Amino acid sequence: MAVRELRYFGDPVLKTVCDPVTRFDKPTESLVTDLLETVEKPGRAGLAAPQIGISLRAFSYNVDGEIGYVLNPEIVELSEETHAIGEGCLSVPELWFPTVRAKRAVVRGVDLRNEPVVVEGKGVLAQCLQHETDHLDGMLYLDRLAKDEKREALREARGKDWFWNR
């Protein structure tokens, strides 16, 4: 399999609600392998399928040595306690803004055998679970920013070489 090319802010696939994974076959196994290999690069904590151009509910994560994937993830629990934590995104490189996230998150989904999977995270892993699930719902972290910060982020993004509509 392969480390896949990333899609960047402005690409419509990043704003599309993803379809559930319904086939647990070789192509789905290849997608999971690609997600895992692509997230292994240094500085990467998570990667959702739309970030590599695939509109399916799947993501991988790599946080503090904990590496895995979830198909058809749904957030089933968020702590009431939140914090503003610095957040970036592989699809919005070079930008970093404080984003309000729950300090603890639980995601439920399935694996390649369509067997139940539950991932619970605190801190950065909780942030990652929320961030990647947002991708599958057609949201970028920029959508969660306060109005003024979002305006600043959008202005900065439009000036970058990677911006999709250039």
C-alpha positions as semicolon CSV with decimal commas, in nm:
position;residue;x (nm);y (nm);z (nm)
1;M;0,000;0,000;0,000
2;A;0,113;0,361;0,021
3;V;0,144;0,693;0,193
4;R;-0,133;0,885;0,018
5;E;-0,136;1,243;-0,109
6;L;-0,334;1,479;0,113
7;R;-0,633;1,692;0,014
8;Y;-0,630;2,054;0,126
9;F;-0,879;2,312;0,249
10;G;-1,096;2,418;-0,043
11;D;-1,133;2,064;-0,180
12;P;-1,506;1,980;-0,171
13;V;-1,442;1,627;-0,035
14;L;-1,342;1,786;0,297
15;K;-1,685;1,949;0,336
16;T;-1,886;1,639;0,242
17;V;-2,055;1,414;0,497
18;C;-1,900;1,070;0,446
19;D;-2,086;0,751;0,363
20;P;-2,068;0,459;0,607
21;V;-1,838;0,170;0,529
22;T;-2,067;-0,115;0,418
23;R;-1,819;-0,352;0,257
24;F;-1,547;-0,520;0,460
25;D;-1,336;-0,642;0,170
26;K;-0,993;-0,597;0,008
27;P;-1,054;-0,234;-0,101
28;T;-1,156;-0,142;0,255
29;E;-0,850;-0,324;0,390
30;S;-0,633;-0,127;0,145
31;L;-0,792;0,198;0,262
32;V;-0,717;0,115;0,626
33;T;-0,357;0,022;0,539
34;D;-0,313;0,351;0,352
35;L;-0,463;0,549;0,641
36;L;-0,228;0,379;0,888
37;E;0,080;0,423;0,671
38;T;-0,003;0,786;0,595
39;V;-0,057;0,876;0,963
40;E;0,278;0,718;1,060
41;K;0,477;1,011;0,921
42;P;0,625;1,228;1,198
43;G;0,404;1,506;1,331
44;R;0,077;1,335;1,241
45;A;-0,178;1,241;1,506
46;G;-0,478;1,145;1,296
47;L;-0,601;1,110;0,940
48;A;-0,955;1,077;0,808
49;A;-1,043;0,913;0,477
50;P;-1,166;1,238;0,313
51;Q;-0,820;1,385;0,370
52;I;-0,696;1,138;0,110
53;G;-0,998;1,187;-0,116
54;I;-1,216;0,897;0,003
55;S;-1,564;0,990;0,127
56;L;-1,605;0,698;0,369
57;R;-1,637;0,697;0,750
58;A;-1,289;0,580;0,842
59;F;-0,994;0,731;1,026
60;S;-0,659;0,634;1,171
61;Y;-0,479;0,773;1,474
62;N;-0,122;0,779;1,606
63;V;-0,100;0,947;1,946
64;D;0,173;0,880;2,202
65;G;0,250;0,539;2,052
66;E;-0,116;0,436;2,037
67;I;-0,188;0,355;1,672
68;G;-0,516;0,233;1,531
69;Y;-0,817;0,292;1,312
70;V;-1,194;0,301;1,339
71;L;-1,454;0,238;1,070
72;N;-1,797;0,401;1,101
73;P;-1,696;0,592;1,415
74;E;-1,949;0,781;1,619
75;I;-1,872;0,987;1,926
76;V;-2,073;0,828;2,205
77;E;-1,941;1,026;2,500
78;L;-1,774;1,362;2,563
79;S;-1,672;1,496;2,902
80;E;-1,844;1,810;3,019
81;E;-1,502;1,948;3,101
82;T;-1,353;2,128;2,800
83;H;-1,044;2,329;2,722
84;A;-0,910;2,545;2,441
85;I;-0,624;2,344;2,298
86;G;-0,391;2,435;2,012
87;E;-0,509;2,255;1,700
88;G;-0,384;2,217;1,348
89;C;-0,481;1,998;1,055
90;L;-0,295;1,817;0,779
91;S;-0,550;1,958;0,533
92;V;-0,492;2,313;0,661
93;P;-0,112;2,311;0,702
94;E;0,084;2,589;0,869
95;L;-0,217;2,719;1,063
96;W;-0,266;2,659;1,433
97;F;-0,553;2,794;1,644
98;P;-0,692;2,724;1,991
99;T;-1,003;2,508;1,956
100;V;-1,247;2,418;2,232
101;R;-1,260;2,041;2,276
102;A;-1,383;1,802;2,543
103;K;-1,099;1,675;2,759
104;R;-1,222;1,316;2,725
105;A;-1,392;1,143;2,432
106;V;-1,521;0,796;2,353
107;V;-1,571;0,674;1,997
108;R;-1,753;0,357;1,899
109;G;-1,720;0,193;1,558
110;V;-1,607;-0,130;1,395
111;D;-1,289;-0,291;1,264
112;L;-1,218;-0,466;0,933
113;R;-1,409;-0,776;1,050
114;N;-1,712;-0,556;1,130
115;E;-1,649;-0,628;1,499
116;P;-1,720;-0,355;1,758
117;V;-1,436;-0,121;1,854
118;V;-1,434;0,139;2,131
119;V;-1,156;0,397;2,164
120;E;-1,140;0,618;2,470
121;G;-0,902;0,908;2,491
122;K;-0,799;1,191;2,716
123;G;-0,603;1,501;2,622
124;V;-0,449;1,482;2,275
125;L;-0,614;1,149;2,191
126;A;-0,955;1,291;2,287
127;Q;-0,882;1,592;2,066
128;C;-0,780;1,361;1,781
129;L;-1,096;1,149;1,809
130;Q;-1,313;1,460;1,795
131;H;-1,112;1,619;1,512
132;E;-1,118;1,310;1,289
133;T;-1,487;1,242;1,351
134;D;-1,556;1,604;1,254
135;H;-1,383;1,536;0,920
136;L;-1,624;1,250;0,855
137;D;-1,914;1,487;0,919
138;G;-1,779;1,740;0,666
139;M;-1,632;1,973;0,928
140;L;-1,288;2,124;0,964
141;Y;-1,160;2,251;1,296
142;L;-1,182;2,599;1,145
143;D;-1,561;2,564;1,164
144;R;-1,533;2,547;1,544
145;L;-1,335;2,868;1,582
146;A;-1,475;3,191;1,723
147;K;-1,594;3,429;1,450
148;D;-1,287;3,657;1,454
149;E;-1,039;3,368;1,468
150;K;-1,219;3,191;1,184
151;R;-1,204;3,504;0,970
152;E;-0,830;3,533;1,040
153;A;-0,774;3,163;0,963
154;L;-0,965;3,183;0,633
155;R;-0,769;3,493;0,529
156;E;-0,440;3,317;0,608
157;A;-0,544;2,997;0,429
158;R;-0,636;3,179;0,107
159;G;-0,283;3,319;0,091
160;K;-0,106;2,984;0,116
161;D;0,045;2,796;-0,179
162;W;-0,145;2,480;-0,089
163;F;-0,488;2,646;-0,096
164;W;-0,698;2,430;-0,328
165;N;-0,864;2,704;-0,536
166;R;-0,540;2,874;-0,644
